[in-house]
Amino acid sequence: MLEVIMGIVIDREAWTVTVGGTQTEKRLSPTELKLLEYLLAKSGEFVSSEELLREVWRYREGRKTRTLDVYVGRLQKKLGPGVTIETVRCVGRRLVTT
């Protein structure tokens, strides 16, 4: 089943994403897909790192990790230039399409 949100086509059965009408599908890991869906659900709002770690990875509060940074970097590369995951220190991250 295909779903289009903010110009991003998500195929949950194939674990793929297509951005901005390009013909290039990018395969996502289950965690990358979950992160993308969570950011899309917040539709442009900033989401704290703690919230993302809690909701996507089920980490407890206060746990220090670079997991989020690594996955955001991987997801950003796969999404390409039409989609940006903005990071604002001490605020959080949000997904923005251009």
TIKOL-848124 format. One line per 2 residues: their letters; for each residue x, y, z of N, C-alpha, C. Coordinates in pm, 1 decimal, m for minus. Example, Ala and Ser with C-alpha at 12.3 -4.5 7.8 and 13.67 -1.06 7.14 Angstrom:
# residues 2
AS) 1319.0 m569.0 780.0 1230.0 m450.0 780.0 1320.0 m330.0 780.0 | 1285.0 m225.0 708.0 1367.0 m106.0 714.0 1290.0 3.0 787.0
This chain:
# residues 98
ML) 83.6 m118.6 0.0 0.0 0.0 0.0 88.0 124.8 0.0 | 63.2 213.8 m93.4 138.8 338.1 m103.3 68.5 448.9 m26.6
EV) 149.3 531.4 36.2 96.6 647.8 107.1 182.1 767.4 68.5 | 117.5 880.8 41.3 190.4 1001.7 5.1 168.6 1105.6 114.4
IM) 279.4 1150.0 172.2 274.9 1251.7 277.1 381.6 1355.3 245.3 | 342.0 1480.8 235.2 434.1 1591.7 208.1 521.1 1564.0 85.2
GI) 464.8 1502.2 m17.8 538.5 1473.6 m139.4 631.8 1353.9 m131.5 | 623.1 1280.1 m22.0 705.6 1161.4 m2.9 616.6 1039.3 m17.8
VI) 651.0 951.6 m111.2 573.1 829.5 m134.4 637.0 716.4 m53.6 | 558.7 657.2 35.5 608.1 550.4 121.8 537.5 420.4 85.2
DR) 616.8 318.3 61.2 564.8 183.2 36.8 608.6 97.8 154.7 | 516.7 78.5 249.6 550.4 4.8 371.8 578.4 m143.6 346.4
EA) 513.5 m199.8 246.7 534.1 m341.7 217.1 672.2 m366.8 158.3 | 720.5 m274.1 76.2 851.9 m290.1 12.6 962.4 m218.7 90.2
WT) 925.2 m145.2 195.2 1020.9 m68.1 276.5 1096.3 33.5 190.5 | 1022.8 101.5 100.1 1087.3 198.9 12.4 1022.6 336.0 24.7
VT) 1097.9 435.6 m21.1 1050.1 572.7 m21.4 1094.3 637.7 m152.1 | 1005.2 720.5 m207.5 1035.6 798.3 m327.3 1001.6 942.7 m295.2
VG) 1092.1 1033.8 m329.6 1074.0 1174.4 m292.9 1057.3 1260.6 m416.8 | 959.0 1348.6 m412.8 942.1 1451.5 m514.5 921.9 1403.1 m656.0
GT) 857.8 1289.1 m673.7 828.5 1240.8 m807.6 947.5 1182.2 m881.9 | 1061.5 1169.2 m814.5 1176.2 1106.9 m881.2 1144.9 960.4 m905.8
QT) 1214.1 900.3 m996.0 1191.8 759.6 m1027.2 1281.2 668.5 m943.7 | 1355.4 727.0 m851.1 1448.9 649.1 m771.6 1388.0 614.1 m636.9
EK) 1366.6 484.6 m615.7 1319.6 437.4 m486.1 1440.7 409.5 m398.3 | 1429.1 444.3 m273.1 1535.1 417.0 m176.3 1480.8 319.4 m73.5
RL) 1553.6 213.6 m50.7 1513.2 113.3 47.2 1551.4 161.6 186.6 | 1456.5 151.1 280.5 1479.4 193.0 418.1 1482.9 72.1 511.1
SP) 1558.2 86.6 618.6 1554.2 m14.9 723.0 1425.2 6.6 802.2 | 1381.6 m92.7 879.0 1260.6 m73.4 960.7 1271.1 47.3 1054.4
TE) 1388.5 68.9 1111.0 1406.0 182.2 1202.9 1404.7 314.1 1127.9 | 1466.3 320.1 1010.4 1462.2 442.6 929.8 1318.7 476.7 891.7
LK) 1241.6 375.1 855.4 1101.8 397.6 819.6 1022.4 448.1 940.1 | 1046.0 390.5 1054.1 975.9 433.5 1176.1 1012.0 577.9 1211.2
LL) 1139.1 614.2 1198.6 1183.6 751.4 1224.6 1117.8 847.9 1126.3 | 1118.2 813.3 998.6 1055.2 898.0 896.6 906.8 915.9 925.0
EY) 837.8 808.6 954.8 694.2 817.3 982.4 666.0 904.0 1105.1 | 750.0 893.7 1206.6 729.3 974.6 1327.2 747.7 1122.8 1296.1
LL) 853.5 1156.3 1221.9 876.2 1295.8 1185.7 765.3 1348.4 1095.1 | 718.0 1266.2 1002.4 607.3 1306.9 915.5 478.8 1329.1 995.3
AK) 456.2 1245.4 1095.3 336.0 1259.2 1178.0 335.2 1391.8 1254.2 | 451.6 1443.5 1282.1 462.3 1571.5 1354.0 455.9 1690.6 1259.0
SG) 446.6 1665.1 1130.3 427.8 1763.1 1021.2 495.1 1898.9 1042.2 | 627.4 1897.1 1044.4 702.9 2021.6 1050.0 731.2 2074.7 1188.8
EF) 679.0 2010.7 1291.6 706.9 2054.2 1429.2 844.6 2003.1 1471.4 | 909.4 2077.1 1560.0 1033.6 2027.7 1616.3 1002.1 1919.3 1718.9
VS) 1080.0 1811.7 1714.6 1064.5 1699.5 1806.6 1196.8 1683.2 1879.3 | 1192.3 1676.2 2011.7 1316.9 1664.8 2088.2 1384.1 1530.3 2064.3
SE) 1515.2 1528.8 2083.6 1590.8 1404.1 2070.4 1541.2 1300.8 2169.1 | 1509.0 1344.5 2289.9 1459.5 1252.5 2392.2 1329.5 1186.1 2348.5
EL) 1239.5 1264.0 2288.7 1112.5 1208.7 2241.6 1135.6 1107.3 2129.8 | 1222.4 1140.8 2035.4 1251.3 1048.2 1925.8 1313.1 918.4 1977.5
LR) 1408.6 929.1 2068.9 1470.9 808.9 2125.0 1369.2 724.4 2201.2 | 1278.7 790.6 2270.8 1176.9 718.7 2347.8 1074.6 651.2 2255.9
EV) 1027.2 722.8 2155.5 919.1 673.1 2071.9 965.4 579.6 1959.4 | 1080.8 604.4 1902.2 1128.7 522.3 1790.4 1210.2 402.6 1840.2
WR) 1296.8 426.3 1939.1 1384.9 319.4 1988.0 1343.1 261.9 2122.7 | 1247.7 325.4 2188.9 1201.3 282.1 2321.7 1309.0 293.9 2428.7
YR) 1398.1 392.0 2411.2 1500.7 417.2 2512.3 1438.4 490.3 2629.9 | 1495.2 469.7 2745.9 1449.3 542.0 2864.7 1512.3 680.5 2868.2
EG) 1451.4 769.6 2943.7 1500.3 907.1 2956.8 1642.5 910.5 3009.6 | 1717.8 1008.8 2963.5 1851.3 1033.5 3015.6 1961.3 947.4 2957.2
RK) 1929.8 860.0 2867.5 2031.5 772.9 2809.0 2109.4 851.2 2702.5 | 2240.4 851.4 2713.6 2326.5 920.4 2617.8 2365.0 824.1 2506.1
TR) 2340.8 865.7 2382.3 2370.3 780.1 2267.9 2383.1 864.4 2141.7 | 2455.7 813.1 2044.4 2469.1 878.3 1914.0 2378.8 811.9 1809.4
TL) 2296.6 719.0 1854.4 2208.7 644.0 1764.7 2125.9 736.4 1676.5 | 2063.0 835.0 1735.5 1976.7 925.8 1659.0 2055.7 999.3 1551.9
DV) 2173.9 1049.0 1586.7 2256.5 1121.5 1489.0 2290.9 1033.0 1369.4 | 2325.7 907.7 1396.5 2362.3 814.5 1289.5 2242.7 788.4 1197.7
YV) 2126.6 760.7 1255.5 2008.7 730.7 1174.5 1957.7 852.6 1099.0 | 1964.9 969.4 1158.5 1923.3 1091.1 1088.0 2014.0 1113.0 967.5
GR) 2144.1 1091.9 984.1 2237.8 1106.7 872.6 2208.6 1009.0 759.9 | 2183.5 883.7 794.2 2151.9 781.9 693.1 2022.1 815.6 620.1
LQ) 1920.0 853.7 697.8 1790.3 884.7 638.8 1800.4 1007.8 549.3 | 1874.7 1109.5 593.0 1890.9 1230.7 513.3 1954.1 1199.3 378.2
KK) 2054.9 1113.6 376.4 2119.7 1075.4 250.3 2021.5 1005.4 156.8 | 1938.7 918.9 211.1 1843.0 845.8 129.2 1731.0 935.3 77.0
LG) 1691.4 1034.3 155.1 1582.5 1123.1 113.5 1627.8 1222.6 7.8 | 1754.6 1259.1 8.6 1808.5 1349.5 m91.9 1780.7 1495.8 m63.5
PG) 1809.2 1581.7 m161.4 1802.0 1726.5 m140.3 1661.1 1783.3 m127.7 | 1558.5 1709.6 m167.5 1421.5 1761.5 m161.3 1360.7 1759.6 m22.3
VT) 1426.9 1690.6 69.4 1377.3 1678.7 206.4 1494.0 1703.4 301.0 | 1470.7 1785.1 402.1 1575.3 1815.5 498.8 1527.0 1781.6 638.9
IE) 1614.3 1717.8 714.2 1588.1 1697.4 856.9 1670.5 1802.4 929.0 | 1602.8 1908.6 972.1 1670.7 2019.1 1040.3 1699.4 1982.2 1184.8
TV) 1815.5 2027.1 1230.8 1852.6 2007.1 1370.2 1879.4 2143.7 1431.5 | 1812.9 2173.4 1542.6 1838.1 2296.2 1616.9 1878.4 2255.5 1757.7
RC) 1998.7 2292.4 1794.6 2053.0 2254.2 1924.0 1960.6 2298.1 2037.2 | 1938.2 2208.5 2129.9 1854.0 2230.3 2248.4 1705.5 2244.4 2214.9
VG) 1667.0 2224.0 2089.3 1526.0 2230.6 2051.2 1480.0 2095.4 1999.3 | 1544.9 2046.9 1893.1 1507.7 1917.5 1838.4 1528.9 1910.0 1689.4
RR) 1453.2 1822.1 1626.3 1464.6 1798.7 1482.8 1326.7 1804.7 1420.5 | 1324.4 1844.1 1292.6 1199.3 1843.9 1218.0 1227.6 1814.2 1072.4
LV) 1128.0 1762.7 1006.3 1137.8 1727.5 866.1 1073.9 1837.6 783.3 | 1146.0 1886.5 682.7 1098.7 1994.1 598.3 1116.9 1952.8 452.7
TT) 1014.9 1971.5 370.2 1027.1 1943.8 226.4 1037.7 2075.1 151.1 | 1110.1 2071.6 39.5 1126.2 2193.3 m40.8 1061.1 2177.4 m175.0
